[in-house]
Amino acid sequence: MLWTIIVTIVGGAVIGLIGKAVAPGDRTKFPLWLTIVCGIVGMLVGSLLYWVLVGNNNESFDSHEPTWDNVTNGVDWMRHVWQIVVAAVAVIAASILTGRKRA
């Protein structure tokens, strides 16, 4: 349980920072905690969207069925792309909701 929380926070920070970097406009005055929240949202929602749209028809691998958080054998790069895109959308939405202005 503790490991899941640590991975979620660290992964959320990485995905959130990448999402903030690819989001259009200047949003550098964004607080770090909100970036991490956007990254966590990007991780979860991006994984679920990828699973629903393209990942749920994969074949079994390593003697287990694919799940929403483990779709392929190895690193699932396309799922991470989906996560970054969703995190970028979350950054844009958070900046609009918090009244952050472009510089």
C-alpha positions in Angstrom: 0.0 0.0 0.0 2.8 2.5 0.9 4.6 1.6 -2.3 1.5 2.3 -4.4 1.2 5.7 -2.7 4.8 6.6 -3.4 4.7 5.4 -7.0 1.5 7.4 -7.6 3.0 10.6 -6.1 6.3 10.3 -8.0 4.6 9.2 -11.2 2.1 12.0 -10.8 4.9 14.5 -10.4 6.7 13.3 -13.6 3.5 13.0 -15.7 2.3 16.3 -14.4 5.5 18.2 -15.2 5.6 16.7 -18.7 1.9 17.6 -19.1 2.6 21.1 -18.0 5.5 21.3 -20.4 3.4 20.3 -23.4 0.3 22.3 -22.5 0.0 25.4 -24.7 0.6 28.8 -23.1 2.7 29.9 -20.2 1.6 28.2 -17.0 4.8 28.4 -15.0 3.2 30.0 -12.0 1.3 26.8 -11.2 1.8 25.4 -7.7 3.7 22.1 -7.6 1.0 20.3 -5.6 -1.6 21.2 -8.3 0.8 19.9 -11.0 1.1 16.6 -9.1 -2.7 16.4 -8.8 -3.0 17.0 -12.5 -0.4 14.3 -13.1 -2.2 11.8 -10.9 -5.4 12.5 -12.8 -3.5 12.1 -16.0 -2.1 8.8 -14.9 -5.5 7.3 -13.8 -7.8 8.8 -16.5 -5.2 8.3 -19.3 -4.8 4.6 -18.4 -8.5 4.0 -18.2 -9.1 5.8 -21.5 -6.4 3.8 -23.2 -7.8 0.6 -21.8 -11.4 1.4 -23.0 -10.4 2.6 -26.4 -7.5 0.4 -27.6 -6.1 -1.8 -24.8 -8.9 -4.2 -23.8 -8.5 -6.4 -26.9 -4.8 -7.4 -26.3 -4.0 -11.1 -25.9 -2.7 -12.7 -22.8 1.0 -12.4 -21.9 3.2 -13.7 -19.2 0.4 -16.1 -18.3 -2.0 -13.4 -17.2 -4.8 -11.4 -18.8 -4.1 -7.7 -19.6 -5.7 -5.2 -17.1 -6.3 -1.5 -17.3 -2.9 -0.7 -15.6 -0.9 -3.5 -17.3 -1.8 -3.8 -20.9 1.3 -5.1 -22.6 4.5 -7.0 -21.8 7.1 -4.5 -21.0 6.9 -0.7 -21.0 3.6 0.5 -22.6 4.7 3.7 -24.3 1.4 4.5 -25.9 -0.4 4.4 -22.5 2.1 6.9 -21.2 1.4 9.2 -24.2 -2.3 9.0 -23.3 -1.4 9.9 -19.7 0.6 12.9 -20.7 -2.1 14.2 -23.0 -4.7 13.8 -20.3 -2.4 15.5 -17.8 -1.9 18.4 -20.2 -5.7 18.8 -20.5 -5.9 18.7 -16.7 -3.3 21.4 -16.4 -5.2 23.6 -18.9 -8.5 22.9 -17.0 -6.8 23.6 -13.6 -5.3 26.9 -14.9 -8.7 28.0 -16.1 -10.5 27.0 -12.9 -7.9 28.7 -10.6 -7.8 31.9 -12.7 -4.2 31.5 -13.9 -3.4 33.9 -16.7 -1.0 33.4 -19.6 2.0 35.6 -19.4 
